[in-house]
Amino acid sequence: SQQGEEDPQALSIQEGENATMNCSYKTSINNLQWYRQNSGRGLVHLILIRSNEREKHSGRLRVTLDTSKKSSSLLITASRAADTASYFCATVLYGNNRLAFGKGNQVVVIP
Amino acid sequence: DGGITQSPKYLFRKEGQNVTLSCEQNLNHDAMYWYRQDPGQGLRLIYYSQIVNDFQKGDIAEGYSVSREKKESFPLTVTSAQKNPTAFYLCATEGVANEKLFFGSGTQLSVL
């Protein structure tokens, strides 16, 4: 079942700008993960944030989690053309050992 | 994508035909998954296996079958009962439970 829903669905930005994507979910989660997918390829894990964490960083990535609003955001700072991809959030529900993926955000970084 | 090999990259199915998608891994992971991805959509779980000789249906298992005879291999058969098989199929493995999935590079299945 699909739980994570990303917003906005498509984003086009200039190289060097920041890109922000949001993800909302409906029920209590164990953790939330973000993945990147280049066109025609498999997904690559970017970052995991646990339900008791509020913010996490990895390189140019910053993820926040607000469990009271059931939402997460992914910020990519100083974007590069190579960041052009689709970005998916995925949640692990409490009592369920499977990931539920959102529909994805397409990000285009214009050189 | 390293460590997980999906083949073929592109596959064409004739009406009424069964086709098998291969997924092989050398990561020594117990859990393996098959997902289907349609354009503009997220991933939907077809089948998963947490250990050799055991597998469970996911959310959209109808028209598909799997086997898990070896730890390294988790082939997916798209049967003739699957009336709308055109999609991008992704295989994944999981090391630590619920922590991170590793994906193969996918197989694009189309109907002739």
Backbone of each chain as ProteinMPNN parsed JSONL, in Angstrom:
{"seq_chain_A": "SQQGEEDPQALSIQEGENATMNCSYKTSINNLQWYRQNSGRGLVHLILIRSNEREKHSGRLRVTLDTSKKSSSLLITASRAADTASYFCATVLYGNNRLAFGKGNQVVVIP", "coords_chain_A": {"N_chain_A": [[0.846, -1.186, 0.0], [0.436, 2.288, -0.657], [1.815, 4.829, 1.191], [3.465, 7.114, 1.759], [3.355, 10.359, 0.466], [4.592, 12.511, -1.817], [5.311, 16.006, -2.185], [6.157, 18.971, -3.853], [5.089, 17.394, -6.987], [6.652, 17.701, -9.255], [9.615, 19.479, -9.967], [11.506, 22.188, -11.036], [14.609, 23.612, -11.218], [17.31, 26.026, -11.068], [20.777, 25.35, -11.442], [22.691, 25.325, -8.499], [20.753, 26.419, -6.898], [18.568, 25.719, -4.072], [16.713, 22.727, -3.453], [13.603, 21.669, -2.363], [11.608, 19.114, -1.038], [8.571, 17.629, -0.004], [7.01, 15.187, 2.111], [4.221, 13.376, 3.073], [2.511, 11.346, 5.471], [0.288, 8.804, 6.77], [-0.084, 7.132, 9.033], [1.359, 5.937, 12.163], [4.891, 5.698, 12.231], [7.915, 3.748, 12.0], [10.399, 4.351, 10.867], [11.533, 6.712, 8.356], [12.451, 6.877, 5.008], [14.482, 8.189, 2.349], [14.857, 7.948, -1.136], [16.667, 7.996, -4.24], [16.112, 8.032, -7.758], [17.492, 7.617, -10.816], [16.693, 8.15, -14.259], [15.289, 5.293, -15.676], [16.697, 3.553, -14.077], [17.614, 1.668, -11.082], [16.555, 2.273, -7.642], [18.293, 4.33, -5.289], [19.397, 4.355, -2.02], [19.201, 7.168, 0.09], [18.999, 8.442, 2.654], [18.057, 7.845, 6.048], [15.678, 8.487, 8.536], [14.785, 8.251, 11.872], [11.846, 7.671, 13.91], [12.133, 8.977, 16.324], [13.837, 11.023, 15.827], [14.514, 14.36, 14.685], [15.861, 15.823, 12.805], [18.26, 15.348, 10.209], [21.44, 15.094, 8.651], [23.254, 14.645, 5.608], [25.92, 15.074, 3.815], [25.103, 17.184, 1.196], [22.479, 16.943, 1.748], [19.535, 17.426, 3.669], [17.325, 16.273, 5.998], [14.175, 16.493, 7.497], [11.877, 15.617, 10.088], [8.61, 15.632, 11.145], [6.692, 14.353, 13.39], [4.307, 15.012, 14.58], [2.887, 16.334, 12.647], [2.966, 14.448, 10.792], [4.833, 14.414, 8.632], [7.593, 14.88, 6.362], [10.572, 16.47, 5.186], [12.809, 16.88, 2.453], [15.759, 18.426, 1.763], [17.85, 19.583, -0.708], [20.841, 21.069, -0.974], [22.534, 23.666, -2.799], [22.198, 22.733, -5.551], [23.046, 20.443, -8.211], [23.538, 19.619, -11.679], [23.689, 16.883, -11.825], [21.991, 16.076, -9.845], [19.538, 15.8, -10.918], [16.754, 13.844, -11.014], [14.355, 11.384, -9.852], [12.784, 11.509, -6.707], [11.993, 9.616, -3.917], [9.981, 9.081, -1.057], [9.791, 6.77, 1.625], [8.132, 4.742, 3.937], [8.361, 2.943, 7.0], [6.069, 1.182, 8.654], [4.871, 0.985, 12.03], [4.799, -2.216, 13.424], [4.817, -3.438, 11.006], [6.817, -4.919, 8.618], [7.531, -3.926, 6.161], [8.37, -1.695, 3.492], [6.61, 1.211, 2.468], [6.131, 2.981, -0.416], [6.089, 6.336, -1.682], [4.76, 8.302, -4.472], [6.698, 9.748, -5.719], [8.942, 12.485, -6.501], [9.762, 14.465, -9.198], [12.744, 15.922, -10.032], [14.331, 18.469, -11.764], [17.368, 19.778, -12.579], [18.632, 22.607, -13.895], [21.395, 23.335, -15.872]], "CA_chain_A": [[0.0, 0.0, 0.0], [1.184, 3.524, -0.764], [1.519, 5.746, 2.259], [4.133, 8.374, 1.572], [2.937, 11.174, -0.666], [5.518, 13.625, -1.933], [4.758, 17.255, -2.695], [5.425, 18.907, -5.126], [5.35, 16.228, -7.797], [7.718, 18.021, -10.195], [10.308, 20.687, -9.574], [12.558, 22.554, -11.964], [15.386, 24.687, -10.584], [18.609, 26.35, -11.656], [21.928, 24.816, -10.729], [23.118, 26.196, -7.411], [19.616, 26.694, -6.011], [18.168, 24.621, -3.187], [15.479, 22.025, -3.821], [12.919, 21.129, -1.186], [10.487, 18.233, -1.309], [7.865, 17.211, 1.199], [6.371, 13.875, 2.099], [3.291, 13.209, 4.191], [2.093, 9.969, 5.684], [-1.004, 8.781, 7.479], [-0.108, 6.41, 10.31], [2.62, 5.965, 12.914], [5.979, 5.056, 11.516], [9.142, 3.355, 12.676], [11.363, 5.276, 10.287], [11.201, 7.222, 7.032], [13.657, 6.841, 4.176], [14.44, 8.851, 1.056], [15.596, 7.278, -2.205], [16.781, 8.69, -5.527], [16.075, 7.165, -8.927], [17.793, 8.198, -12.121], [15.788, 7.631, -15.273], [15.554, 3.945, -16.173], [17.61, 2.835, -13.194], [17.074, 1.306, -9.78], [16.585, 3.307, -6.613], [19.47, 4.376, -4.432], [19.068, 4.867, -0.694], [19.899, 8.415, 0.414], [19.069, 8.789, 4.079], [17.009, 7.296, 6.911], [15.443, 9.23, 9.779], [13.95, 7.456, 12.758], [10.677, 8.396, 14.428], [12.525, 9.802, 17.477], [14.761, 12.05, 15.346], [13.821, 15.499, 14.08], [16.627, 16.343, 11.674], [19.449, 14.571, 9.909], [22.188, 15.636, 7.523], [24.206, 13.78, 4.924], [26.465, 15.871, 2.715], [24.228, 18.31, 0.829], [21.095, 16.573, 2.046], [19.027, 17.663, 5.02], [15.994, 15.702, 6.147], [13.483, 16.773, 8.751], [10.714, 14.781, 10.349], [7.664, 16.179, 12.119], [5.73, 13.276, 13.607], [3.001, 15.572, 14.948], [2.23, 16.664, 11.383], [3.132, 13.292, 9.912], [5.439, 14.892, 7.399], [9.05, 14.953, 6.287], [11.053, 17.23, 4.039], [14.167, 16.63, 1.976], [16.37, 19.616, 1.179], [19.127, 19.408, -1.4], [21.431, 22.396, -1.073], [23.479, 23.914, -3.891], [21.914, 21.63, -6.477], [23.902, 20.229, -9.381], [22.826, 18.946, -12.772], [23.658, 15.446, -11.515], [20.903, 15.805, -8.896], [18.323, 15.548, -11.698], [16.315, 12.473, -10.712], [13.117, 11.299, -9.074], [13.068, 11.279, -5.29], [10.883, 8.918, -3.287], [10.03, 8.792, 0.365], [9.262, 5.452, 1.95], [7.934, 4.639, 5.381], [8.21, 1.641, 7.642], [5.026, 1.356, 9.647], [4.981, 0.187, 13.25], [4.14, -3.508, 13.329], [4.855, -3.9, 9.621], [8.231, -4.904, 8.264], [7.662, -3.612, 4.741], [8.397, -0.298, 3.119], [5.559, 1.733, 1.594], [6.729, 4.062, -1.191], [5.271, 7.373, -2.283], [4.754, 8.325, -5.93], [7.942, 10.343, -6.181], [9.098, 13.869, -6.941], [10.755, 14.582, -10.265], [13.523, 17.159, -9.9], [15.198, 18.779, -12.897], [18.3, 20.868, -12.276], [19.056, 23.188, -15.184], [22.777, 23.836, -15.745]], "C_chain_A": [[0.877, 1.229, 0.0], [0.832, 4.399, 0.418], [2.19, 7.095, 2.026], [3.62, 9.094, 0.345], [3.843, 12.384, -0.721], [4.811, 14.839, -2.534], [5.881, 18.26, -2.798], [5.828, 17.697, -5.953], [6.501, 16.472, -8.765], [8.293, 19.375, -9.843], [11.426, 20.946, -10.562], [13.303, 23.751, -11.38], [16.689, 24.911, -11.334], [19.708, 25.731, -10.796], [22.384, 25.827, -9.676], [21.999, 26.541, -6.439], [19.381, 25.486, -5.1], [16.859, 24.017, -3.677], [14.881, 21.428, -2.56], [11.718, 20.302, -1.619], [9.865, 17.82, 0.009], [7.208, 15.856, 1.006], [5.44, 13.811, 3.297], [2.893, 11.748, 4.294], [0.925, 9.949, 6.647], [-0.956, 8.124, 8.855], [1.264, 6.451, 10.965], [3.69, 5.159, 12.199], [7.12, 4.691, 12.453], [10.272, 4.243, 12.17], [10.871, 5.719, 8.914], [12.505, 7.313, 6.253], [13.418, 7.616, 2.886], [15.358, 8.103, 0.089], [15.633, 8.17, -3.427], [16.753, 7.657, -6.642], [16.406, 7.987, -10.167], [16.97, 7.472, -13.177], [16.211, 6.247, -15.759], [16.476, 3.121, -15.299], [16.906, 2.416, -11.908], [17.163, 2.457, -8.796], [17.854, 3.19, -5.783], [19.064, 5.022, -3.11], [19.885, 6.123, -0.39], [20.081, 8.583, 1.91], [17.868, 8.191, 4.802], [16.895, 8.182, 8.14], [14.45, 8.435, 10.621], [12.854, 8.315, 13.376], [11.027, 9.281, 15.628], [13.568, 10.865, 17.101], [13.982, 13.162, 14.663], [14.556, 16.016, 12.843], [17.865, 15.481, 11.485], [20.115, 15.156, 8.675], [23.066, 14.547, 6.923], [24.714, 14.542, 3.71], [25.591, 17.084, 2.437], [22.753, 18.043, 1.115], [20.752, 16.908, 3.488], [17.602, 17.146, 5.061], [15.43, 16.11, 7.502], [12.279, 15.857, 8.867], [9.871, 15.437, 11.434], [6.573, 15.138, 12.328], [4.358, 13.81, 14.019], [2.196, 15.937, 13.706], [2.3, 15.508, 10.394], [3.717, 13.73, 8.563], [6.957, 14.933, 7.522], [9.405, 15.85, 5.109], [12.486, 16.834, 3.735], [14.649, 17.9, 1.293], [17.691, 19.221, 0.545], [19.709, 20.806, -1.58], [22.396, 22.465, -2.251], [23.361, 22.837, -4.957], [22.86, 21.637, -7.682], [23.087, 19.533, -10.456], [22.694, 17.449, -12.495], [22.581, 15.086, -10.492], [19.575, 15.572, -9.616], [17.937, 14.087, -11.569], [14.907, 12.549, -10.132], [13.484, 10.919, -7.651], [11.811, 10.714, -4.625], [11.075, 8.886, -1.777], [9.381, 7.43, 0.582], [9.193, 5.337, 3.455], [7.852, 3.186, 5.811], [7.21, 1.838, 8.771], [5.32, 0.524, 10.885], [4.206, -1.112, 13.066], [4.133, -4.088, 11.939], [6.301, -3.836, 9.154], [8.453, -4.637, 6.789], [7.636, -2.117, 4.523], [7.212, 0.042, 2.225], [6.112, 2.972, 0.913], [5.683, 5.069, -1.644], [5.422, 7.352, -3.798], [5.96, 9.039, -6.514], [7.821, 11.783, -6.616], [10.127, 13.883, -8.05], [11.445, 15.938, -10.139], [14.423, 17.311, -11.116], [16.057, 19.976, -12.512], [18.888, 21.347, -13.593], [20.451, 23.789, -15.026], [22.872, 25.332, -16.067]], "O_chain_A": [[1.954, 1.22, 0.595], [-0.344, 4.69, 0.632], [1.522, 8.126, 2.093], [3.469, 8.484, -0.713], [3.87, 13.192, 0.208], [3.846, 14.71, -3.287], [6.575, 18.399, -1.791], [6.821, 17.04, -5.639], [7.253, 15.546, -9.069], [7.57, 20.3, -9.472], [12.201, 20.047, -10.89], [12.698, 24.781, -11.083], [17.11, 24.078, -12.136], [19.571, 25.61, -9.579], [22.452, 27.028, -9.937], [22.257, 26.91, -5.293], [19.912, 24.397, -5.321], [16.01, 24.707, -4.241], [15.571, 20.765, -1.785], [10.918, 20.727, -2.452], [10.556, 17.68, 1.018], [6.897, 15.444, -0.112], [5.831, 14.156, 4.412], [2.937, 11.009, 3.31], [0.608, 10.963, 7.269], [-1.704, 8.514, 9.752], [2.223, 6.948, 10.375], [3.431, 4.092, 11.642], [7.264, 5.248, 13.542], [11.016, 4.82, 12.963], [9.91, 5.166, 8.379], [13.526, 7.766, 6.77], [12.293, 7.689, 2.393], [16.464, 7.689, 0.436], [14.747, 8.999, -3.632], [17.29, 6.558, -6.505], [15.693, 8.928, -10.517], [16.598, 6.313, -12.997], [17.345, 6.051, -16.197], [16.986, 2.09, -15.739], [15.749, 2.767, -11.677], [17.772, 3.489, -9.081], [18.408, 2.106, -5.601], [18.465, 6.097, -3.088], [21.1, 6.146, -0.585], [21.19, 8.836, 2.381], [16.791, 8.051, 4.223], [17.905, 8.58, 8.719], [13.407, 8.004, 10.131], [12.935, 9.544, 13.363], [10.304, 10.232, 15.922], [14.117, 11.53, 17.98], [12.903, 12.922, 14.12], [13.938, 16.58, 11.94], [18.44, 14.958, 12.44], [19.446, 15.65, 7.768], [23.552, 13.657, 7.619], [24.022, 14.643, 2.696], [25.36, 17.91, 3.32], [21.889, 18.842, 0.755], [21.552, 16.707, 4.402], [16.768, 17.541, 4.246], [16.125, 16.076, 8.517], [11.737, 15.386, 7.867], [10.37, 15.757, 12.513], [5.636, 15.048, 11.534], [3.351, 13.129, 13.827], [0.968, 15.859, 13.711], [1.756, 15.587, 9.293], [3.158, 13.446, 7.504], [7.519, 15.009, 8.615], [8.637, 15.975, 4.155], [13.265, 16.5, 4.628], [14.019, 18.388, 0.356], [18.542, 18.601, 1.184], [19.12, 21.636, -2.272], [22.994, 21.465, -2.647], [24.32, 22.114, -5.229], [23.384, 22.671, -8.098], [22.057, 18.925, -10.165], [21.707, 16.825, -12.885], [22.29, 13.906, -10.296], [18.591, 15.186, -8.985], [18.691, 13.197, -11.962], [14.347, 13.63, -9.949], [14.381, 10.109, -7.421], [10.717, 11.263, -4.758], [12.185, 8.69, -1.283], [8.525, 7.004, -0.194], [10.095, 5.785, 4.164], [7.348, 2.326, 5.09], [7.471, 2.571, 9.725], [5.952, -0.529, 10.793], [3.068, -1.093, 12.597], [3.51, -5.124, 11.704], [6.943, -2.795, 9.284], [9.455, -5.074, 6.222], [6.982, -1.37, 5.251], [6.849, -0.731, 1.338], [6.521, 3.918, 1.586], [4.545, 4.711, -1.95], [6.118, 6.499, -4.349], [6.209, 8.932, -7.715], [6.761, 12.245, -7.038], [11.237, 13.379, -7.88], [10.787, 16.979, -10.14], [15.181, 16.403, -11.459], [15.547, 21.042, -12.167], [19.551, 20.596, -14.309], [20.675, 24.641, -14.166], [23.958, 25.908, -16.009]]}, "seq_chain_B": "DGGITQSPKYLFRKEGQNVTLSCEQNLNHDAMYWYRQDPGQGLRLIYYSQIVNDFQKGDIAEGYSVSREKKESFPLTVTSAQKNPTAFYLCATEGVANEKLFFGSGTQLSVL", "coords_chain_B": {"N_chain_B": [[23.715, 0.203, -7.799], [25.247, -2.012, -7.468], [26.074, -5.41, -6.767], [23.61, -6.548, -7.09], [22.058, -8.162, -9.646], [20.006, -7.772, -12.333], [18.288, -9.359, -14.939], [16.689, -9.932, -18.137], [17.652, -6.625, -19.374], [15.733, -5.486, -20.994], [12.589, -6.817, -21.937], [10.314, -8.653, -23.863], [6.988, -9.639, -24.12], [4.834, -12.026, -25.5], [1.334, -12.378, -26.141], [-0.34, -14.502, -23.866], [1.905, -15.774, -23.046], [4.277, -16.958, -20.644], [6.786, -15.265, -18.815], [10.075, -15.007, -17.429], [11.789, -13.136, -15.043], [15.025, -12.409, -14.04], [16.804, -12.261, -10.943], [19.683, -11.82, -9.225], [21.868, -11.913, -6.439], [24.836, -10.925, -4.684], [25.243, -10.107, -2.156], [24.821, -11.425, 0.134], [22.419, -11.185, 1.477], [19.49, -11.895, 3.351], [16.785, -11.157, 2.892], [14.68, -10.542, 0.113], [13.085, -8.701, -2.519], [10.41, -8.004, -4.838], [9.363, -5.432, -6.912], [6.922, -3.514, -8.677], [6.861, -0.9, -11.038], [5.012, 1.626, -12.386], [4.659, 4.167, -14.948], [5.161, 7.393, -13.596], [4.346, 6.607, -11.147], [4.615, 5.308, -7.781], [6.44, 2.638, -6.155], [5.167, -0.645, -6.188], [4.603, -3.451, -4.179], [5.224, -6.762, -5.098], [6.003, -9.51, -4.494], [7.725, -10.932, -1.689], [10.598, -12.241, 0.017], [11.87, -13.555, 2.916], [13.61, -15.427, 3.683], [15.402, -18.308, 2.557], [13.501, -20.623, 0.633], [11.07, -19.671, 1.424], [8.384, -17.423, 0.941], [6.291, -14.509, 0.566], [3.15, -13.089, -0.429], [2.843, -9.847, -1.835], [1.351, -6.635, -2.269], [0.27, -6.744, -4.821], [0.129, -9.401, -6.004], [-1.249, -11.063, -7.771], [-1.232, -12.9, -10.766], [1.455, -13.218, -10.888], [4.399, -15.169, -10.059], [6.819, -16.619, -7.834], [10.027, -17.993, -6.803], [12.249, -19.283, -4.31], [14.798, -20.796, -4.126], [17.471, -20.686, -3.715], [19.712, -18.697, -1.772], [20.868, -16.641, -3.176], [19.253, -16.068, -5.331], [16.199, -14.928, -6.787], [13.87, -15.385, -8.705], [11.31, -13.952, -10.776], [8.246, -14.783, -12.16], [6.192, -13.73, -14.707], [3.026, -14.362, -15.363], [0.642, -15.592, -17.833], [-1.734, -14.854, -16.812], [-1.516, -12.334, -15.859], [-2.756, -9.508, -16.938], [-2.018, -6.956, -17.616], [0.923, -6.446, -18.009], [2.932, -4.677, -18.702], [5.498, -2.771, -17.54], [8.002, -1.429, -15.312], [10.233, -3.435, -13.677], [11.523, -4.014, -10.511], [14.04, -5.403, -8.519], [15.002, -6.0, -5.182], [17.182, -6.083, -2.322], [17.616, -6.63, 1.197], [19.547, -5.751, 3.921], [20.031, -5.131, 6.929], [17.083, -5.376, 8.768], [14.397, -3.343, 7.795], [15.967, -1.109, 7.404], [17.324, -0.307, 5.044], [17.072, -0.572, 1.567], [18.554, -2.287, -1.169], [18.819, -1.872, -4.564], [18.397, -3.495, -7.756], [19.122, -2.828, -11.256], [16.858, -2.951, -12.744], [14.216, -4.277, -14.895], [12.665, -3.72, -17.924], [9.569, -4.532, -18.966], [7.63, -5.288, -21.737], [4.69, -5.602, -23.756], [4.16, -7.437, -26.707]], "CA_chain_B": [[23.121, -1.081, -8.2], [26.23, -3.066, -7.303], [25.75, -6.545, -5.949], [22.332, -7.122, -7.502], [22.01, -8.204, -11.1], [18.719, -8.116, -12.93], [18.356, -9.584, -16.38], [17.391, -8.999, -19.021], [17.33, -5.208, -19.185], [14.468, -5.304, -21.705], [11.946, -8.098, -22.205], [9.049, -8.524, -24.567], [6.137, -10.801, -23.908], [3.705, -12.233, -26.405], [0.094, -12.692, -25.427], [-0.462, -15.898, -23.464], [3.228, -16.327, -22.729], [4.896, -16.682, -19.352], [8.176, -14.836, -18.915], [10.738, -14.998, -16.128], [12.78, -12.102, -14.81], [16.058, -12.927, -13.153], [17.415, -11.386, -9.95], [20.761, -12.498, -8.523], [22.595, -11.009, -5.547], [26.027, -11.449, -4.013], [25.389, -9.319, -0.932], [24.554, -12.33, 1.255], [21.248, -10.717, 2.201], [18.415, -12.881, 3.451], [15.502, -10.676, 2.375], [14.637, -10.061, -1.265], [11.784, -8.121, -2.851], [10.086, -7.625, -6.209], [8.454, -4.301, -7.029], [6.497, -3.079, -10.002], [6.768, 0.556, -11.135], [4.355, 2.152, -13.576], [5.079, 5.556, -15.173], [4.6, 8.405, -12.718], [3.837, 5.981, -9.924], [5.598, 4.762, -6.864], [6.699, 1.205, -6.258], [4.18, -1.517, -5.549], [5.24, -4.715, -3.817], [4.62, -7.945, -5.721], [6.325, -10.631, -3.619], [8.969, -10.794, -0.949], [11.098, -13.457, 0.651], [12.759, -13.183, 4.022], [14.566, -16.502, 3.9], [15.331, -19.318, 1.501], [12.361, -21.561, 0.638], [9.881, -19.04, 1.983], [8.065, -16.133, 0.333], [4.948, -14.03, 0.861], [2.548, -12.187, -1.396], [2.776, -8.443, -1.519], [0.065, -5.99, -2.509], [-0.258, -6.983, -6.176], [0.727, -10.679, -6.392], [-2.037, -11.797, -8.756], [-0.633, -12.949, -12.089], [2.898, -13.371, -10.73], [4.842, -16.23, -9.166], [8.244, -16.535, -7.502], [10.624, -19.109, -6.085], [13.469, -18.881, -3.59], [15.497, -22.056, -3.871], [18.83, -20.342, -3.286], [19.781, -17.381, -1.136], [21.327, -15.642, -4.124], [18.392, -15.929, -6.492], [14.769, -14.737, -6.51], [13.263, -15.096, -10.006], [9.896, -13.582, -10.852], [7.574, -15.176, -13.394], [4.983, -12.992, -15.051], [2.24, -15.378, -16.049], [-0.346, -15.1, -18.801], [-2.879, -14.332, -16.057], [-1.281, -10.909, -15.624], [-3.283, -8.928, -18.182], [-1.396, -5.664, -17.891], [2.256, -6.648, -17.448], [3.897, -3.657, -19.118], [5.948, -1.991, -16.39], [9.413, -1.527, -14.944], [10.276, -4.332, -12.526], [12.722, -3.797, -9.702], [14.364, -6.366, -7.48], [15.76, -5.355, -4.109], [17.549, -6.892, -1.169], [17.645, -5.882, 2.452], [20.506, -6.268, 4.872], [19.409, -4.967, 8.245], [15.635, -5.243, 8.582], [13.75, -2.027, 7.827], [16.946, -0.021, 7.417], [17.795, 0.167, 3.743], [16.957, -1.517, 0.464], [19.509, -2.178, -2.263], [18.057, -2.19, -5.762], [18.996, -3.786, -9.04], [18.941, -1.78, -12.258], [15.522, -3.044, -13.309], [13.859, -4.89, -16.178], [11.487, -3.117, -18.558], [8.778, -5.553, -19.65], [6.624, -4.741, -22.642], [3.873, -6.604, -24.438], [4.184, -7.297, -28.159]], "C_chain_B": [[24.03, -2.255, -7.868], [25.76, -4.159, -6.397], [24.441, -7.205, -6.316], [22.244, -7.028, -9.021], [20.626, -8.627, -11.556], [18.92, -8.323, -14.42], [17.058, -10.197, -16.866], [17.024, -7.558, -18.698], [15.978, -4.881, -19.814], [13.915, -6.676, -22.056], [10.607, -7.844, -22.865], [8.264, -9.809, -24.396], [5.039, -10.852, -24.953], [2.496, -12.623, -25.581], [0.056, -14.185, -25.095], [0.839, -16.538, -23.017], [3.601, -16.015, -21.277], [6.33, -16.227, -19.595], [8.77, -14.76, -17.515], [11.823, -13.945, -16.099], [13.759, -12.616, -13.757], [16.533, -11.855, -12.177], [18.428, -12.209, -9.153], [21.503, -11.495, -7.652], [23.792, -11.699, -4.919], [26.31, -10.689, -2.724], [25.179, -10.161, 0.323], [23.377, -11.855, 2.12], [20.165, -11.783, 2.21], [17.148, -12.422, 2.721], [15.641, -10.149, 0.948], [13.208, -9.674, -1.62], [11.66, -7.935, -4.354], [9.047, -6.511, -6.17], [8.097, -4.068, -8.489], [6.374, -1.554, -9.972], [6.128, 0.921, -12.461], [4.714, 3.628, -13.72], [4.382, 6.529, -14.239], [4.068, 7.868, -11.401], [4.982, 5.582, -9.02], [5.775, 3.276, -7.081], [5.601, 0.428, -5.537], [4.794, -2.893, -5.365], [4.484, -5.899, -4.399], [4.773, -9.15, -4.795], [7.572, -10.28, -2.826], [9.301, -12.11, -0.266], [12.084, -13.048, 1.736], [13.803, -14.257, 4.29], [14.385, -17.515, 2.773], [14.144, -20.247, 1.735], [11.12, -20.985, 1.294], [9.648, -17.711, 1.271], [6.602, -15.801, 0.629], [4.464, -13.11, -0.25], [2.63, -10.745, -0.881], [1.394, -7.898, -1.841], [-0.559, -6.326, -3.857], [0.278, -8.296, -6.734], [-0.018, -11.41, -7.506], [-1.403, -11.724, -10.141], [0.879, -13.099, -12.072], [3.192, -14.604, -9.874], [6.343, -16.081, -8.946], [8.709, -17.86, -6.924], [11.857, -18.58, -5.362], [14.19, -20.157, -3.144], [16.922, -21.839, -3.389], [18.811, -18.94, -2.684], [20.066, -16.297, -2.155], [20.293, -15.276, -5.181], [16.915, -15.83, -6.123], [14.077, -14.392, -7.828], [11.77, -14.818, -9.9], [9.341, -14.019, -12.193], [6.302, -14.355, -13.554], [4.146, -13.949, -15.887], [1.256, -14.752, -17.028], [-1.584, -14.549, -18.093], [-2.728, -12.851, -15.727], [-1.61, -10.175, -16.917], [-2.653, -7.595, -18.542], [0.04, -5.681, -17.381], [3.267, -5.562, -17.789], [4.237, -2.759, -17.949], [7.449, -2.17, -16.25], [9.461, -2.335, -13.655], [11.617, -4.188, -11.81], [12.841, -4.864, -8.63], [15.195, -5.646, -6.421], [16.113, -6.372, -3.041], [17.625, -5.989, 0.055], [18.638, -6.546, 3.392], [19.897, -6.259, 6.262], [17.926, -4.673, 8.051], [15.18, -3.8, 8.77], [14.711, -0.847, 7.778], [17.22, 0.543, 6.03], [17.578, -0.933, 2.731], [18.039, -1.22, -0.565], [18.786, -2.665, -3.516], [18.945, -2.618, -6.923], [18.655, -2.686, -10.027], [17.642, -1.914, -13.036], [15.414, -3.771, -14.631], [12.6, -4.208, -16.695], [10.788, -4.211, -19.357], [7.715, -4.876, -20.488], [5.896, -5.882, -23.328], [3.91, -6.362, -25.931], [2.773, -7.268, -28.716]], "O_chain_B": [[23.601, -3.403, -7.982], [25.122, -3.9, -5.376], [24.185, -8.33, -5.887], [22.346, -5.945, -9.598], [20.14, -9.703, -11.206], [19.63, -7.563, -15.077], [16.386, -10.903, -16.114], [16.178, -7.306, -17.841], [15.184, -4.117, -19.264], [14.66, -7.584, -22.425], [9.864, -6.942, -22.478], [8.798, -10.912, -24.512], [4.397, -9.844, -25.25], [2.62, -13.133, -24.467], [0.379, -15.025, -25.935], [0.867, -17.713, -22.652], [3.281, -14.947, -20.755], [7.008, -16.746, -20.482], [8.067, -14.486, -16.541], [12.662, -13.863, -16.996], [13.369, -13.176, -12.732], [16.651, -10.684, -12.538], [18.064, -13.178, -8.489], [21.743, -10.361, -8.068], [23.768, -12.901, -4.655], [27.446, -10.629, -2.255], [25.339, -9.671, 1.44], [23.342, -12.091, 3.328], [19.946, -12.48, 1.22], [16.515, -13.208, 2.017], [16.577, -9.419, 0.62], [12.248, -10.238, -1.097], [12.651, -7.737, -5.057], [8.014, -6.611, -5.507], [8.864, -4.381, -9.4], [5.854, -0.984, -9.014], [6.636, 0.572, -13.526], [5.041, 4.281, -12.729], [3.159, 6.499, -14.101], [3.42, 8.585, -10.638], [6.143, 5.524, -9.426], [5.311, 2.724, -8.078], [5.17, 0.787, -4.442], [5.423, -3.435, -6.275], [3.273, -6.031, -4.223], [3.781, -9.739, -4.365], [8.371, -9.439, -3.238], [8.443, -12.954, -0.009], [13.018, -12.285, 1.488], [14.762, -14.033, 5.028], [13.339, -17.563, 2.124], [13.824, -20.608, 2.867], [10.216, -21.727, 1.678], [10.591, -16.96, 1.023], [5.789, -16.683, 0.904], [5.253, -12.445, -0.921], [2.506, -10.471, 0.312], [0.391, -8.599, -1.707], [-1.773, -6.209, -4.027], [0.831, -8.309, -7.833], [0.553, -12.306, -8.128], [-1.078, -10.644, -10.633], [1.516, -13.105, -13.125], [2.361, -15.032, -9.073], [7.048, -15.493, -9.766], [7.904, -18.734, -6.599], [12.434, -17.564, -5.749], [14.187, -20.531, -1.971], [17.506, -22.703, -2.736], [17.985, -18.105, -3.054], [19.578, -15.173, -2.033], [20.448, -14.262, -5.862], [16.435, -16.559, -5.254], [13.73, -13.232, -8.053], [11.071, -15.372, -9.052], [9.888, -13.676, -13.241], [5.458, -14.296, -12.661], [4.53, -14.302, -17.003], [1.064, -13.537, -17.044], [-2.392, -13.854, -18.708], [-3.699, -12.19, -15.359], [-0.839, -10.214, -17.876], [-2.759, -7.157, -19.688], [0.348, -4.992, -16.408], [4.355, -5.536, -17.215], [3.37, -2.063, -17.421], [8.076, -2.949, -16.967], [8.821, -1.981, -12.665], [12.684, -4.233, -12.421], [11.879, -5.185, -7.932], [16.003, -4.776, -6.748], [15.436, -7.387, -2.876], [17.688, -4.764, -0.046], [18.576, -7.752, 3.627], [19.324, -7.251, 6.712], [17.562, -3.81, 7.252], [15.522, -3.135, 9.748], [14.326, 0.285, 8.073], [17.335, 1.758, 5.87], [17.867, -2.098, 3.002], [18.394, -0.065, -0.803], [18.207, -3.751, -3.519], [20.084, -2.17, -7.057], [17.977, -1.72, -9.677], [17.348, -1.085, -13.897], [16.38, -3.872, -15.388], [11.592, -4.127, -15.992], [11.351, -4.749, -20.311], [6.991, -4.003, -20.011], [6.424, -6.986, -23.462], [3.719, -5.235, -26.389], [2.59, -7.155, -29.929]]}, "name": "protein", "num_of_chains": 2, "seq": "SQQGEEDPQALSIQEGENATMNCSYKTSINNLQWYRQNSGRGLVHLILIRSNEREKHSGRLRVTLDTSKKSSSLLITASRAADTASYFCATVLYGNNRLAFGKGNQVVVIPDGGITQSPKYLFRKEGQNVTLSCEQNLNHDAMYWYRQDPGQGLRLIYYSQIVNDFQKGDIAEGYSVSREKKESFPLTVTSAQKNPTAFYLCATEGVANEKLFFGSGTQLSVL"}
